[in-house]
Amino acid sequence: MKNPFTNIAILIITSTLLLLFACNKPAYKYNKEFEGNWLTDRRYDSFLGDTVRSQIFIEGVNGKFNNTCLTECLPDLCGCVSAQGGKAVMNSSKTQMKIGSSSKAITLTINEEPNQDELGKWQMKVNGLVYFRQ
């Protein structure tokens, strides 16, 4: 005769393992190549009537997203349309990265994960823009 507590223990262990594997992972744990300072090339924004750049910075669990920035205030960009900092996590399907607290997080669509081009330069495509590791 089976002990009823054995079935309960198996159910609890299984549920815990499923929750651990289904949760969002920090971007750097999912793919260590996300770490670093990433910038887009300068591009003309017709709405702002000026040249802009965007930045994604990942260091450990923390990240920063500076969107559509007019100037460079090294090492970051400034004069940005929007900016968000906080934890950088990948969703379970690995198609989106969130930066910031859950209530104010910015969601970025990962079109192409970090990779090296034919010249060895690191690049990734996020929200339709190509970012280059600095």
Protein Blocks (a to p, Z undefined) as FASTA:
>chain_A
ZZfklmmmmmmmmmmmmmmmmpccdfklmpmmlgccddddddddfklopacddddddehj
bccddehifbdcdfbdehifbdceddddddfkopaccedjfklcccdddfbdcdddfkop
acddeehiacddZZ
